[in-house]
Amino acid sequence: MKLKLTILFIAVLTLSMKVTQAQKKWQDVTSIEDVCNTFPGEINKIFTNFNLDYPGLEKVKKEYGNGNINAACHYLLAYYKKGNSASNLRIKQPRASDARVALGDTILKDVFVIQTVKGQVPYGKDGHRDWNYRGPNNDIEWSWLSNRHPQIDSLFQIYKRTGNKEYAAYIDLFLRDFIIKSIPYPAKPAATDIWRGLEVSFRAKVWPKIFYGLLNSEHLSPATQLLMLSSMPDHAHYNRHFHKKKGNWLTMEISGLATIVTTFPEIKNSDEWLDYAIHEMGKSMKEQVYPDGVQTELTSHYHAVALESFVELKELSENVGKEIPESYNNTLEKMYAYLAHMLRPDGTGPLNNDSDRNDYRELILKGAKTFHREDWKYIATNGMSGKKPSNGPSFFYPWSGHLTFRSSYDKNAHWSFFDMGPWGTGHEHSDKLHISVAAYGRDLLVDAGRFSYSGKLYEKYRAYGIGSEGHNLLLIDNMGQNPGPPSVTSPVSDKHFRTEDSFDYASDSFRDYKVDGQVNHIRSIFYVRGEFWVIVDRVLTEQPREIKTLWHWHPSCKVVKDGDITKSDNPFGNLAVIPVSNQSFNLAMVKGQDNPVQGWYSVEYNKVEENTTSIYTNSINEDATMVWLLVPAENAIPNVTARVTSSKTDKVEVEVKLSNKTWQIDIPFLDGSKAKLIEH
């Protein structure tokens, strides 16, 4: 009888404890006991996913084997606090203060800025944030990027600077909220707001910094620490088994896997998964990087993304004593070189395909240090440090078909980017033969940019941004280019490019337009170093055509017409676009037009502003050649005269008079060996 009463008492006590625990709000789950009682399944996952035979986990294994889960968790956290794994992520806690930072205070209000769009995340009745909130524009990209947790990464950096406990406390509650709400781990491929490969991989790169950085802080609760340890193997498992098979996504997802298994080597299969990551990244590098070092999507933005993921794997592997193949390092060096050689004088990359105007100087300087390249340092610092390159200043990458014409490396240098390459294997624009121009510290002729991937901005501007009409190209019968071949198996012929001390030459063609009949556009560019560009557009056609030549100006430029000449009238940094050939043009200046969309610019994702487009329209009945002179100037445009002295089927001869100098220029089509410059 006494035994039955005892059993009944224990049963009632247990039920009472369960009811009490069930009533406990998730926000109050902070201790080891709280989390073990409230989420026993998640805690048990730690001990099934971790290698309890790992050196230092002996007490953890013993207590777990004896069924003492609370004690096992206690010893596990003690192991991490006293351990030396991920030593580069462990920090000395900042001195406590009440110092505040505006960005941090904004985040404390659950107001996040994702790709320039500010949104305040709402809460549900359960007290959890709405992790599916897609921002004020109902853009799933907003939700995806928010679920990569850049906001707490920023807040962690702010906490390290200020020591304000409010920032650390927010991180603690934020992570507990997210992990609890994201249960259960789907263990299958997903494209949800939370469980998509890219988001998983980026969280995998943020969480270890916070776990080890706040491990010995009183502000990251034991419950949050344990929930993170429970979720980390899920993130590793997802990126190991459900990553994309090729391209930029693979590099980002695999680098996320490598981050977890190198910072938490106690997870089962860590060694095997790191070997897998090294193998897959090396294989992917060969598949998605051309022999000249350019990532095959042919966008500076995603080239840098891929490069950073490749570099992360190198650094993570070397931190744990794993060697990287020499071929891997050689490709990294080529990828860094491409960024350095394409760099604008202001330190940003070209706005090619889907790119933003990102500043790559810090990344290039990191590469310069790793590979002992003083020439990259010279380029990234406008010659203020490092060693002047022995080649250049113009650079051609024949597999990507990308080249930059430069006058020098200083901040006021002439710079232009010309695209002779394939369409790209992702994030493509129909922009072959586009040219961008900058000089004297100012962008002058620009690519329209990428605008947005979803939502209202996408619906209005995306087709324009990726179409020929958003680039400095020709429209044939008001139509642009069809998509070109996504990749190539051989480089652009050397005949298409030539560089000398006094000039650069490049030429290529495109023939697949959205028009009836056959048409072929050949564009040749001749840059007289430090002086001007001559652009020759030859159109081969079997029937009459209307030609529109587009020149898109940067929004900062005040653009005026002077007869058939279009020029900027800025305080500094100017350019004149001068028709030289004998056609009769109808010149229109379009800015911020909605129907059809024209005269818009996107410097980065989700940003849109008006800019001026000069549209030169002429009609042709047969093959025709248009010649343009682009003259840059630090201040006012100088007096210049130019004329076509000869126009043939294989070349154009042009005379230019500027600043008491005269140049006789032979500009061939598709044959650099015949390019010639005579200066008087």
N, C-alpha and C positions, 0 to 999 in steps of 0.2 A: 504493500500500500504506500509506504514511504517512498519507494523507488518510483512508483507511478506519479506521485505528487511532484517529485523532483523533475521527472521528465516533462510533466505538464508545465511546471514553472519555467523550465528552460525553453519549451516551445513558445509559451506566452511571451517570455522575455525576448526571444528571437524575433517573433512576429512584431512585437512592440518596437524593437530596434529597426526592423525593416520599414515599418510605417513611418517612424520618426525620420529615418534616412530618406525615404521616398518624398517626404514633405520638405526636405532640405533643398533650398534653392541652389541651382548650379553655381551661382555667383558666390555662394558661401562655401563651396567645396575647395578648401585651400590646403588642408593637412594631408599627411600620408593616410591617416585613418579615414578621412572623408572620402578621398578618391578611391581607396580600396573597397570601401563599403558601397559607394554609389556606382562605380563603374568597374566591377570585378572582372568583367570580360576583357576590357581594354587593358587592365593591369596585368592580367594573366598573359596577354599577348607579348608583353615585354619578355617574360621568362621562356616563352616558346620560340621567340624570334631572336633571342640573344644566345650567344655561345657561353654557357655558364662554366665551361672549362677554361675560359680565357683567364690568363694570369691576373690575380687580384680580385677575382670574383668568387673565391672559395667560400667565404662566409655567406654570400648571396645564395650560392648553390645549396649550401647546407640548410639554411633557413627555409628556402623554397621547398626543398625535399621533405622537410619536416612539416610542411603546411603552414609555416609562419610567414604569411604573405607580407604583413606589415613590417616585420623585422627584415625580411628580404629586401623590401623597398628601401628601408632605412640604410642598410649596408650598401645597396646599389648607389644611392645618392652620395653616401660617404666616399665610395670608390671614386666617383667622378670628381668630387670636390678635392680630393687629395691626389688625384692622378695627374698624369702629364700628357695625356692624349690631347691632340689639337692645341698644343702649347701656344701656337701663334694666335689663337683666338681668345686666350685667357688674358684678362686685363686686371689691372689694379683699379679698384672701385674709386670713382671720383669723389672728391670732397663734397659733402652735402651742402646744398645751397638752395635759395629760393629764386635763383636766376631763371629768367623766362626767355623764350624765343618765340617769335610770332608764328612761325610754321608749326612748332610744337603745340602751341595753344590752339591753333586751328584744328590739328589732328585730334586733340583732346575732345573737341566738339563733334567728332565723327565726320568732319568735313575733309574729304580727300580730293586732291587734285590729280586727276589721271589724264595724261596726254593733254594737258592744258585745260581740261574741263573740270570744274569744281562741282562736287555733289555731296550732299549730306545723307549718310546712310541711315535709313529708318530702322526701327526696332519692331519686332513682333510681340504678340501677347505673352510669349514664353520668355521675354527678356533678352532674347538673342538678336543680334544684328541681322538684317536681311542680307545674307551673303549672296543672294541672287540679284541684288539691286544693280541696275544697269545705267545709273547716272541720269542726269536730267534730259539727255537726248535718247534715252532708251536704246543704248548702244551696248551690245554684248561685249564689245572690246573693252568697254569701261569696266564691266564686271570681271572679265578675265584678268585684266591687268591689276585691278584692285586685289584680286585673290592671289596675286603673286607676293603680296605683302610688302610693297615698297614703302608704305606709310610707317610701319613699325621699324623698318630698316632705318628710315630717316629719323624717327623718334629715338632710336637707340643711339645714333650718332649725337643727337642733341643731348641726351642724358649723359653721355660720356663727357660732353663739354661743360654741362651745367651742374650735374649732380642733383638735379631736382627730382625728388622721389615721385612726383606726380607723373612724370613721363614714364618711368620704369613701371609704376603701378598700372598705368594704362596698358602697356605691353603685356603685362601679366594677365590681365582680365581679357584683353583682346585675343590672346592665344588660347586661353581656356575656353572662351566663347566659340572660337572657330573650330577647335578640335572636337569639342562636344557636339556641336551642331553638325559637323561633317561626318559623324558616325552614322552608318557603318562604312568602312572602306569597301568600295565596290569590287575590287579585285578583278576588274575587267576593263577593257578600253571604254572611255567615256569622253563626251564632248560637253559635259555640263559646266556650269559656271565655276564649280569648285574642282571637279576631278577631270581635268584635261591635262595632257602631258606637259605642255609648256608651263602651266601654272604649278603643277607638281614640282617640276624641275627648279623653277625660280624660288619657290618656298624652301626647297632643299638647300638653296644657297644662302637664304636669309636666316633660317632657324638656327643652324649651328653657331653662327656669330652671336646670337642672342642667348642661346643655351649656355655656352661657355663664358660669354661676357658677363652674364648676370648670375652665374652658378653660385658664386660666393657672396651674392647680394641678398639682403633680406627681402628684396622687392619681387623676386621671382619665386612664387610659392612652391612648396614641395609638390603640390597637386599638379601644377602646371608643368613642372619639370618632368614628372612621371608621365603625364599625358603626351608630352613631346617625345619622350623615349618610346612610348607605345606607338606613336604615329610615324616616327622616322622610318622604321622598317617597311611600313606600308608605302611610303614615298619611294623608298629604294626599290621595292618590289615592282611598283608601277612603272618606274622608268627603266627597270631591267627587262620587263616582259612585254610592255605595251608601247614602247617608243616607236617613232616613225622609222621607216627602213632606210631613208636617205634624206639628204638635204639639210638645210639649216635647223629644222626641228630636231633631227637626230642629234646634231652637235649639242644643242641646248639641253635636250633631255638626258643624253648620256653624261654630260658634264655635271648635271644634277645628281645622277647616280654616283658618279665618282666622288662628289663632295660628301655625300652621306657615308659611303663606305670607308673613306679615308679619315673622316672626323669621328666616326663611330665604328672602329674596327671590331668592336665586341659583337656587332650584328653577325648572325650566321651568314656564311657565304661571302663575307666581305672580300677576302682575298680573291676568290673566284670571280666575283663581280667586278673587281677592279681590273683584273686581267681581261675580262670581257670588254670593259669600257675602253681600255687601251687598244684592244684589237679592233673594235667597232669604229672608234674614232680614227684610227689609222686608215682603215678601209674606206671610211666615208671621206676622209681628206683626199684620197686619191680619186674618188668618184666626183667630188663636188668642187675641186680646185683645179683650174687649168695649169698646165706646165709653167706658165709665166706667173703663177701665184694669185690669180684672181678667182674669187668665188663665182660659181657659174650663174648665180642669179643676176650678176652684173649690176648691183646696186651698192653704193659705198656704205649705206646704212647696214645692210644685212651682211656685207663682207666683214664689217667690223664686228658684228654680232657673232658670226662664225669664228673669226679670229680670236675673240675673247674667250669663247667656249673652248677652242683648241688650246689656248694658253692656260686656261684654268686646269685642264686635264694634265698638262705638262707640270704645272706647279704642284698640284695635288699629289701626283705620282712621285715627283722628286722629294716631296716632304716626307714620304713614307719609304723612301729608298728604292723606288721602282724606276728603272732606266727607260727613257723614251728613245725609240729608234732614231738614228741620225737623219733618215729621210724625213721624218716628222719635223724635226727641228729645221731642216733645210726649207721645207714648205712654209713653216711659220715665218722664216726670215723673208721669203719672197712675198708673203701676204703683208707683212709690215712695210716692205719696200713699196708695194703698190699704193698703200695709203699715203706714204710720205711723198711719193712722186706725183700723185693726183692732187695734193693739198693746195687749197687756195692760199694766197698770201695772208689771209686773216686766220688761217688755221682750221678752216672747215673743209669738208669734202664736197665733191660735186653732188648736185641734186639729181642724180641719174636713177632711172627707174623709180621704185618706191624708196625714197630716201628723205631724210630731214637734213637741215643744215647743221649737222653735228660738228662740234669742235673735237678734232682728233689729236691735238698736240700732246696731251697727257699720255694717250695710248702710244703714240709714236715715240715719245721720249722713253717710255717704259721699254719698248722694243729696242731702242738705241742702246739702252743700258744693258739689256740682256745679251744682245748680239754684238756689242762693242762697235756700233755704227755711228761714228762721229758725223758722217754726212747727213744722216737723218736728223740728228740734233741741229745741224746747221739749217736745214730746211724748216724745221718746226719752230726755230727761234728767229727766223728771218736773218740768219747770219750773225746773230749776237753771240753764239757759242758754237762749239763743234768745229768741223772742218768742211770746207767747201767741197761739194761732190766733184769728182774727176770727170764725170759725164754730165749730160744735161746742158742747159737747164730745162729743155723739153724732153719728155719721156713718152715712149710708145710701148704699149703692151699688146703684142700681136694676136694673142689668143682671144682676149676680151675685145680687141679692136678699139681700146680706149687710149686716148693720147691727150697730153697737155702741151700747149704751146706757152712758153714763158719768155719773159725778157731777162729775168734775174730771180733772186730769192728774197729780195727785200720786201717790206710791207706795201710799197707802192708799185710793185711789179705788175706788168701786163700778165694776164693769165687767161687761157681759154681751154675749154674741154670739148673734144670732138669725139663723136661716137660712130665708129665704123664696124661695130661688132654684131653678133647675133642678138636675137630678141631677149634671151635670158630664160633660165629654167624656173623662175618664180618672180612674182612682183614686177611683171614686165610692163613696159610702155612701148607704144608704136612710135619710136623716136629715132630710128636710124638716120644718121647724117645731121642730127641736131648739134648745135654749137652754143655753148654758154661763154660769156665774156665778162671779165672783171679787170679793173685797172685803177691805179692811184687810190687804193683803199676803198673802192666802191664796187658793188655788183652792178652790172650794166644790162647785159642781155641774159635772161634766165629761163630755166625750165619751170613749168608751172607748179611742180611738186606733186605730193600724193593725196592731199586733202583728208580722206577718211576711208575706212573699210566697211562702215555700216552706218545706218541712221540717216538723218535728213541731209547732212553734208555729203554723204555718199550718194544719195539719190540725185542731188543737184549737180555735183561737181566731179564725181569720180570718172565718168566717161570722158569728160574734158581733160582731166589730169593725165589719164593714161593714153589719150588719143593724140594723134599728130597735131591737132588744132591747139594743144597746150604746149607746143614746142616750136623752136625756130626752124621751121621746115617749109616745104611746099604743100599746098593742097591742090590736087588736080581735079578740075571740075567740081570743086568744093568738097572733095573727098580726100581722106587721109590714107595711111598705109594699113594694109592687112598685117596681122601678126607674122613676123618673120620666123625663121628656124630658131628653136629655143637654144640650141647649142651647136657647136662645130667640132669637127674631128681634125681640123688643121688650122693653122694660124693665118691671119691676113698676110698676103704676099708682101715681101719687102718692097716690091715695085710701088705699093700704095703709100709708102711713107719714105721721107728723106729728111734728114736734118744736117745742116751745115752751121758754121759759126754765125753766118749772117742771116740765115733764113731756115724756116721749116716748111715742109710741103706734105699734104695728105690728100688722098682722093679715094672715093668708093662710090658704089651705086646701089639703088634700090628700084625694083621693077614691079612689085606686087601691090598695086593700088586698088582701091575699091571702085573701079571704073570699068566701063565697057572698053573692049579693045586692049591693045598693048601700049604700055608707056614705060619709059625707063628714065629715072632721075639720076644723073651723075653730079656729085658735088666735089669740087676741088677747092682746097684752101691753101693759100700761100701767105705765110706770116713773115714779114720783114722785121727781124728782131729789134724790139724797142721802138718800132715806128707804127705799123698798121697791119691789118689783115685784108687780103683780097679774097673774096668768095665767088666762085664761078659755079652757077647752076645750069647744067645742060639738060634739056628735056628732049628725049627721042620719042616721037609719036607718029602714029599712022593716020591720025585724024585731028581736026581742030580741037583745041583745048583752052579752057580758062585756067589761068595759073594765079594762085594767091600765095605770095611770099610773106611769111609771118616773122615779125621781130618782136619778142616779148621783153619789155623793160622791167627792171626791178621797181617795186612800189616807191622806193625812195627817190626815184628819178623824176624830175620835172621835164616833160618831153614836149618839144615844140616842132612845128613844121616850118621848113624854109624852102618853098617850092616843092620839089620832089625829095628833098633831103629831110630826114628825121634826125633830130639830135637832142641830147639832154642839155639842160641849162641848170646845172648844180653848182653849189659853191666850190666844190672840188670833185674831181673824178667825172669826166664827161666822155661821151662817145657820139660820133656822127655816123649814120648809116646813109651812104651815098650811092644811088644808082649810077652806074658808069656806062652800061650798055645802052643801045639806042631805042629800047622799047618805050612805048607810051603807057604810063602807069596811072591808074586811079588810086590815090592814096587815101586811106581812111584810118582815123585814130579811134580805137575802141577801148573803153575802160568800164569794167563792171557790168558788162552786158549779160542779160539772162536768157535771151532767146534770139539766136542760139547762144549758148554760154561762151563767152570770150572776155579776156581781160581780167583774169583772176589768178591769184598766186597763193601758194601754201608753203610757208617756210618750214613748217613742221606739222605733224599729224594734228588734225582738228583746228588748225588755224587757217583762216581765209581772209584775204584782203584784196582790194582792187589794185590792178596795175594796168599800164597802158600797153596796148598791142598796136604796132604799126603794120597795117595790112596793105601790101602793094598788089594790085590786081591788073593783069594784062591778058590779052588773048593772043593765041598763036595758031597758025594754020598748018604748021609743019615743025620739024626739028628747030629748036631755038636755044639760044644761050643768053642767060642773064648774068651780069657781072656787078658785084657790090663791093664798095670800099668801106671798110670799118676803121675809122680814125679815132683813137683815144687821145685824151688831153688831160693834163692835171687841172687846168683852169679852162679858159675859153678855147673852143675849137679853132685851130689855126686855119689860115687860108690854104686851100689845097685844090689842085686840079688833077683830073684823071681822064684818060680816054683809052678806048680799045683800039689798038693800032692794027690788029689782025685777029680774025676769028675763023678758025678752021674746024674740021671735024675731029681733029686729034688734040688741038690746043688752042689757047687764047693768049695773045700778046697784049700787055697793058703797059701804059706809061703813067707814072704818078710823079707829080711835082709838089714838094712839101718842104718848107723851111730851107729854101735855097738849095735843095737837093733834087735830083731827078733819078728815078729808077726805071729801068727797062726790065720787064718781068715776063718770062715765058711760063705759062701755067698749063701743063698738059693734063689730059684726062687719063687717070689710072696708070701713069707711068712716071714715077719720080725721077728716073734717070735723065729725063728731058727737061726737068725744071731748071730754070736759069735766072740769075739776078745780076744785072749790071747797074752799078751806081755811078752817077756823074756828079 
